[in-house]
Amino acid sequence: MLMGAACQLCSGSLSLQESTPRRHILQQLFVTSSLEQLLLYVLNLVVMATLLPQEQLKLVPILVVMFIIGRLVFWLSLNTCSSWRGFGSGLTFFPLLAMITLNLFLMYNLNLKQPLFGSLDVLYNQVTPSSWLGETSQSPSGTPDVLPTDILDAQ
């Protein structure tokens, strides 16, 4: 009797008939949120597995186990009206946040910053042909950037 009273207290409903549909709705919300988090987790794990060195790949199964344990703790606490929901949610959210940060750092560190920030070399290596035939711009070393025959071929 005390357990039934505790479950009704946690559900916020006074009738026994409403607790079953609420439990069904909670299960649906759990499944949809788990699928969304699983998609983000798998995407970040794939990126991390491609960017990590071979010695550090043992981190991938550890993160997978943390995700599974976190979702199980969250699901058990969802059904028992416990305050452990935050712990289960944290076991899935904080490693995901750390993976995103690590992936961004590894992409920047491995010189994959080219597509993200662009290169400033493009601005300095532009060739500006003159309107006069036979004249070209000079590089800082004093040699012409483009030979005069290249101007005629480009036109």
C-alpha atoms as an extended CHARMM CRD file, in Angstrom:
* protein
*
       155  EXT
         1         1  MET       CA              0.0000000000        0.0000000000        0.0000000000  PROA      1               0.0000000000
         2         2  LEU       CA              2.8740000000        2.3600000000        0.7630000000  PROA      2               0.0000000000
         3         3  MET       CA              4.4870000000        1.5530000000       -2.5860000000  PROA      3               0.0000000000
         4         4  GLY       CA              1.2490000000        2.3590000000       -4.4700000000  PROA      4               0.0000000000
         5         5  ALA       CA              0.9770000000        5.6460000000       -2.5790000000  PROA      5               0.0000000000
         6         6  ALA       CA              4.5840000000        6.5270000000       -3.4360000000  PROA      6               0.0000000000
         7         7  CYS       CA              4.0100000000        5.7920000000       -7.1230000000  PROA      7               0.0000000000
         8         8  GLN       CA              0.8790000000        7.9240000000       -7.1830000000  PROA      8               0.0000000000
         9         9  LEU       CA              2.7200000000       10.6990000000       -5.3880000000  PROA      9               0.0000000000
        10        10  CYS       CA              5.4660000000       10.6390000000       -8.0010000000  PROA      10              0.0000000000
        11        11  SER       CA              3.0500000000       10.4860000000      -10.9120000000  PROA      11              0.0000000000
        12        12  GLY       CA              1.0360000000       13.4740000000       -9.7080000000  PROA      12              0.0000000000
        13        13  SER       CA             -2.2680000000       11.7240000000      -10.3440000000  PROA      13              0.0000000000
        14        14  LEU       CA             -4.8790000000       10.5780000000       -7.8460000000  PROA      14              0.0000000000
        15        15  SER       CA             -6.5870000000        7.9120000000       -9.9530000000  PROA      15              0.0000000000
        16        16  LEU       CA             -5.1180000000        4.4810000000      -10.5990000000  PROA      16              0.0000000000
        17        17  GLN       CA             -6.3060000000        4.3810000000      -14.2130000000  PROA      17              0.0000000000
        18        18  GLU       CA             -4.1790000000        7.3260000000      -15.3410000000  PROA      18              0.0000000000
        19        19  SER       CA             -0.8670000000        5.8450000000      -14.1980000000  PROA      19              0.0000000000
        20        20  THR       CA             -0.7300000000        3.2600000000      -17.0060000000  PROA      20              0.0000000000
        21        21  PRO       CA             -1.0900000000        5.7060000000      -19.9440000000  PROA      21              0.0000000000
        22        22  ARG       CA              1.3980000000        8.0520000000      -18.2810000000  PROA      22              0.0000000000
        23        23  ARG       CA              3.8550000000        5.1850000000      -17.9850000000  PROA      23              0.0000000000
        24        24  HSD       CA              3.3180000000        4.3960000000      -21.6650000000  PROA      24              0.0000000000
        25        25  ILE       CA              3.9650000000        8.0310000000      -22.6300000000  PROA      25              0.0000000000
        26        26  LEU       CA              7.1270000000        8.0730000000      -20.4910000000  PROA      26              0.0000000000
        27        27  GLN       CA              8.3640000000        4.9390000000      -22.2690000000  PROA      27              0.0000000000
        28        28  GLN       CA              7.7470000000        6.5440000000      -25.6670000000  PROA      28              0.0000000000
        29        29  LEU       CA              9.6150000000        9.6860000000      -24.6280000000  PROA      29              0.0000000000
        30        30  PHE       CA             12.4580000000        7.5510000000      -23.3080000000  PROA      30              0.0000000000
        31        31  VAL       CA             12.7440000000        5.6270000000      -26.5760000000  PROA      31              0.0000000000
        32        32  THR       CA             12.7010000000        8.7480000000      -28.7630000000  PROA      32              0.0000000000
        33        33  SER       CA             15.2500000000       10.5830000000      -26.6170000000  PROA      33              0.0000000000
        34        34  SER       CA             17.4490000000        7.4710000000      -26.5140000000  PROA      34              0.0000000000
        35        35  LEU       CA             17.3710000000        7.2070000000      -30.3000000000  PROA      35              0.0000000000
        36        36  GLU       CA             18.3150000000       10.8700000000      -30.6820000000  PROA      36              0.0000000000
        37        37  GLN       CA             21.1830000000       10.5120000000      -28.2280000000  PROA      37              0.0000000000
        38        38  LEU       CA             22.2880000000        7.2590000000      -29.8550000000  PROA      38              0.0000000000
        39        39  LEU       CA             22.4820000000        8.9800000000      -33.2430000000  PROA      39              0.0000000000
        40        40  LEU       CA             24.6380000000       11.7900000000      -31.8230000000  PROA      40              0.0000000000
        41        41  TYR       CA             26.7680000000        9.2910000000      -29.9120000000  PROA      41              0.0000000000
        42        42  VAL       CA             27.3970000000        7.0420000000      -32.9130000000  PROA      42              0.0000000000
        43        43  LEU       CA             28.2150000000        9.9940000000      -35.1510000000  PROA      43              0.0000000000
        44        44  ASN       CA             30.7410000000       11.3580000000      -32.6680000000  PROA      44              0.0000000000
        45        45  LEU       CA             32.2070000000        7.9130000000      -31.9850000000  PROA      45              0.0000000000
        46        46  VAL       CA             32.8180000000        7.3540000000      -35.7010000000  PROA      46              0.0000000000
        47        47  VAL       CA             34.5180000000       10.7380000000      -36.0640000000  PROA      47              0.0000000000
        48        48  MET       CA             36.5480000000       10.1530000000      -32.9150000000  PROA      48              0.0000000000
        49        49  ALA       CA             37.6000000000        6.6570000000      -34.0230000000  PROA      49              0.0000000000
        50        50  THR       CA             38.8980000000        8.0260000000      -37.3190000000  PROA      50              0.0000000000
        51        51  LEU       CA             40.8600000000       10.8610000000      -35.7190000000  PROA      51              0.0000000000
        52        52  LEU       CA             42.3270000000        9.1220000000      -32.6580000000  PROA      52              0.0000000000
        53        53  PRO       CA             45.7270000000        7.4360000000      -32.7760000000  PROA      53              0.0000000000
        54        54  GLN       CA             45.7550000000        3.6260000000      -32.6260000000  PROA      54              0.0000000000
        55        55  GLU       CA             46.9040000000        3.5220000000      -28.9790000000  PROA      55              0.0000000000
        56        56  GLN       CA             43.9280000000        5.5400000000      -27.7750000000  PROA      56              0.0000000000
        57        57  LEU       CA             41.1720000000        3.5810000000      -29.5240000000  PROA      57              0.0000000000
        58        58  LYS       CA             40.4190000000        1.6960000000      -26.3000000000  PROA      58              0.0000000000
        59        59  LEU       CA             38.4780000000        4.8060000000      -25.3200000000  PROA      59              0.0000000000
        60        60  VAL       CA             35.6850000000        3.8900000000      -27.7790000000  PROA      60              0.0000000000
        61        61  PRO       CA             34.3850000000        0.7460000000      -25.9700000000  PROA      61              0.0000000000
        62        62  ILE       CA             34.6190000000        2.5470000000      -22.6280000000  PROA      62              0.0000000000
        63        63  LEU       CA             32.3670000000        5.3240000000      -23.9380000000  PROA      63              0.0000000000
        64        64  VAL       CA             29.9230000000        2.7740000000      -25.3740000000  PROA      64              0.0000000000
        65        65  VAL       CA             29.6470000000        1.0280000000      -21.9860000000  PROA      65              0.0000000000
        66        66  MET       CA             29.1210000000        4.3980000000      -20.2660000000  PROA      66              0.0000000000
        67        67  PHE       CA             26.2860000000        5.1890000000      -22.6800000000  PROA      67              0.0000000000
        68        68  ILE       CA             24.5800000000        1.8420000000      -22.0870000000  PROA      68              0.0000000000
        69        69  ILE       CA             24.9060000000        2.0690000000      -18.2980000000  PROA      69              0.0000000000
        70        70  GLY       CA             23.6860000000        5.6630000000      -18.3020000000  PROA      70              0.0000000000
        71        71  ARG       CA             20.5810000000        4.8590000000      -20.3420000000  PROA      71              0.0000000000
        72        72  LEU       CA             19.8110000000        1.8080000000      -18.1570000000  PROA      72              0.0000000000
        73        73  VAL       CA             20.1440000000        3.8530000000      -14.9540000000  PROA      73              0.0000000000
        74        74  PHE       CA             17.9300000000        6.5560000000      -16.4600000000  PROA      74              0.0000000000
        75        75  TRP       CA             15.2960000000        3.9990000000      -17.5420000000  PROA      75              0.0000000000
        76        76  LEU       CA             15.2450000000        2.2620000000      -14.1490000000  PROA      76              0.0000000000
        77        77  SER       CA             14.9490000000        5.5650000000      -12.3230000000  PROA      77              0.0000000000
        78        78  LEU       CA             12.2250000000        6.6880000000      -14.7340000000  PROA      78              0.0000000000
        79        79  ASN       CA             10.0750000000        3.7210000000      -13.7420000000  PROA      79              0.0000000000
        80        80  THR       CA             10.7900000000        3.8800000000      -10.0260000000  PROA      80              0.0000000000
        81        81  CYS       CA             10.4400000000        7.6500000000       -9.5830000000  PROA      81              0.0000000000
        82        82  SER       CA             13.9440000000        8.0550000000       -8.2960000000  PROA      82              0.0000000000
        83        83  SER       CA             16.2890000000       10.9720000000       -8.0900000000  PROA      83              0.0000000000
        84        84  TRP       CA             18.9140000000        8.9570000000       -9.9990000000  PROA      84              0.0000000000
        85        85  ARG       CA             17.6050000000       10.2750000000      -13.3160000000  PROA      85              0.0000000000
        86        86  GLY       CA             20.1380000000       13.0850000000      -13.2720000000  PROA      86              0.0000000000
        87        87  PHE       CA             22.9710000000       10.6120000000      -12.7450000000  PROA      87              0.0000000000
        88        88  GLY       CA             21.8260000000        8.4510000000      -15.6690000000  PROA      88              0.0000000000
        89        89  SER       CA             21.3050000000       11.4830000000      -17.8570000000  PROA      89              0.0000000000
        90        90  GLY       CA             24.7240000000       12.8300000000      -16.9130000000  PROA      90              0.0000000000
        91        91  LEU       CA             26.3880000000        9.5220000000      -17.8300000000  PROA      91              0.0000000000
        92        92  THR       CA             25.1540000000       10.0070000000      -21.3800000000  PROA      92              0.0000000000
        93        93  PHE       CA             25.3040000000       13.7910000000      -21.8010000000  PROA      93              0.0000000000
        94        94  PHE       CA             28.7110000000       14.7040000000      -20.3640000000  PROA      94              0.0000000000
        95        95  PRO       CA             30.7010000000       12.0690000000      -22.2950000000  PROA      95              0.0000000000
        96        96  LEU       CA             28.8880000000       13.2230000000      -25.4420000000  PROA      96              0.0000000000
        97        97  LEU       CA             29.8930000000       16.8080000000      -24.7150000000  PROA      97              0.0000000000
        98        98  ALA       CA             33.4850000000       15.6930000000      -24.0910000000  PROA      98              0.0000000000
        99        99  MET       CA             33.4990000000       13.7470000000      -27.3850000000  PROA      99              0.0000000000
       100       100  ILE       CA             32.2980000000       16.7790000000      -29.3340000000  PROA      100             0.0000000000
       101       101  THR       CA             35.0130000000       18.9090000000      -27.7450000000  PROA      101             0.0000000000
       102       102  LEU       CA             37.6730000000       16.2720000000      -28.4060000000  PROA      102             0.0000000000
       103       103  ASN       CA             36.5640000000       15.8720000000      -32.0350000000  PROA      103             0.0000000000
       104       104  LEU       CA             36.7520000000       19.6140000000      -32.6420000000  PROA      104             0.0000000000
       105       105  PHE       CA             40.1970000000       19.7520000000      -31.0260000000  PROA      105             0.0000000000
       106       106  LEU       CA             41.4690000000       16.7750000000      -33.0440000000  PROA      106             0.0000000000
       107       107  MET       CA             40.1420000000       18.2430000000      -36.2880000000  PROA      107             0.0000000000
       108       108  TYR       CA             41.8790000000       21.5260000000      -35.5370000000  PROA      108             0.0000000000
       109       109  ASN       CA             45.0550000000       19.8400000000      -34.3400000000  PROA      109             0.0000000000
       110       110  LEU       CA             45.3570000000       17.5130000000      -37.3440000000  PROA      110             0.0000000000
       111       111  ASN       CA             45.3120000000       20.4470000000      -39.7810000000  PROA      111             0.0000000000
       112       112  LEU       CA             41.7680000000       19.8210000000      -40.8740000000  PROA      112             0.0000000000
       113       113  LYS       CA             41.0560000000       23.4670000000      -40.1080000000  PROA      113             0.0000000000
       114       114  GLN       CA             41.3240000000       24.2930000000      -43.8200000000  PROA      114             0.0000000000
       115       115  PRO       CA             37.6020000000       23.7350000000      -44.6190000000  PROA      115             0.0000000000
       116       116  LEU       CA             36.4880000000       25.4120000000      -41.3990000000  PROA      116             0.0000000000
       117       117  PHE       CA             38.4870000000       28.6260000000      -41.4510000000  PROA      117             0.0000000000
       118       118  GLY       CA             39.8750000000       28.8450000000      -44.9750000000  PROA      118             0.0000000000
       119       119  SER       CA             43.4390000000       29.6310000000      -45.8920000000  PROA      119             0.0000000000
       120       120  LEU       CA             44.9700000000       33.0880000000      -46.0010000000  PROA      120             0.0000000000
       121       121  ASP       CA             47.5110000000       31.8930000000      -48.5800000000  PROA      121             0.0000000000
       122       122  VAL       CA             44.8950000000       32.3340000000      -51.2840000000  PROA      122             0.0000000000
       123       123  LEU       CA             44.9650000000       36.0860000000      -50.7330000000  PROA      123             0.0000000000
       124       124  TYR       CA             48.7480000000       36.3160000000      -51.0130000000  PROA      124             0.0000000000
       125       125  ASN       CA             49.2640000000       33.9940000000      -53.9760000000  PROA      125             0.0000000000
       126       126  GLN       CA             46.8370000000       35.5880000000      -56.3840000000  PROA      126             0.0000000000
       127       127  VAL       CA             48.2220000000       36.4500000000      -59.8140000000  PROA      127             0.0000000000
       128       128  THR       CA             47.0800000000       39.7430000000      -61.2300000000  PROA      128             0.0000000000
       129       129  PRO       CA             47.9100000000       39.9960000000      -64.9200000000  PROA      129             0.0000000000
       130       130  SER       CA             48.4130000000       43.4860000000      -66.2590000000  PROA      130             0.0000000000
       131       131  SER       CA             46.3090000000       44.9650000000      -69.0210000000  PROA      131             0.0000000000
       132       132  TRP       CA             49.5250000000       45.4020000000      -71.0250000000  PROA      132             0.0000000000
       133       133  LEU       CA             50.6760000000       42.3780000000      -72.9400000000  PROA      133             0.0000000000
       134       134  GLY       CA             53.9140000000       40.9730000000      -71.6880000000  PROA      134             0.0000000000
       135       135  GLU       CA             53.6990000000       42.5200000000      -68.2090000000  PROA      135             0.0000000000
       136       136  THR       CA             52.9540000000       40.4870000000      -65.1240000000  PROA      136             0.0000000000
       137       137  SER       CA             52.9340000000       41.1260000000      -61.4250000000  PROA      137             0.0000000000
       138       138  GLN       CA             56.1070000000       40.4930000000      -59.4990000000  PROA      138             0.0000000000
       139       139  SER       CA             56.4290000000       38.2450000000      -56.4750000000  PROA      139             0.0000000000
       140       140  PRO       CA             58.4270000000       39.4940000000      -53.4600000000  PROA      140             0.0000000000
       141       141  SER       CA             61.4790000000       37.6030000000      -54.7500000000  PROA      141             0.0000000000
       142       142  GLY       CA             61.4350000000       39.6690000000      -57.9650000000  PROA      142             0.0000000000
       143       143  THR       CA             60.5430000000       36.8540000000      -60.3350000000  PROA      143             0.0000000000
       144       144  PRO       CA             57.3570000000       37.1090000000      -62.3760000000  PROA      144             0.0000000000
       145       145  ASP       CA             54.3840000000       35.1150000000      -61.0910000000  PROA      145             0.0000000000
       146       146  VAL       CA             53.1410000000       34.2740000000      -64.5890000000  PROA      146             0.0000000000
       147       147  LEU       CA             55.1350000000       33.9760000000      -67.7500000000  PROA      147             0.0000000000
       148       148  PRO       CA             53.9010000000       36.1640000000      -70.6290000000  PROA      148             0.0000000000
       149       149  THR       CA             52.9190000000       33.0960000000      -72.6510000000  PROA      149             0.0000000000
       150       150  ASP       CA             50.6270000000       31.9770000000      -69.8430000000  PROA      150             0.0000000000
       151       151  ILE       CA             48.6360000000       35.2020000000      -70.1570000000  PROA      151             0.0000000000
       152       152  LEU       CA             47.8840000000       34.5030000000      -73.8040000000  PROA      152             0.0000000000
       153       153  ASP       CA             46.8490000000       30.9370000000      -73.0090000000  PROA      153             0.0000000000
       154       154  ALA       CA             44.5170000000       32.1020000000      -70.2460000000  PROA      154             0.0000000000
       155       155  GLN       CA             42.7160000000       34.4930000000      -72.5870000000  PROA      155             0.0000000000
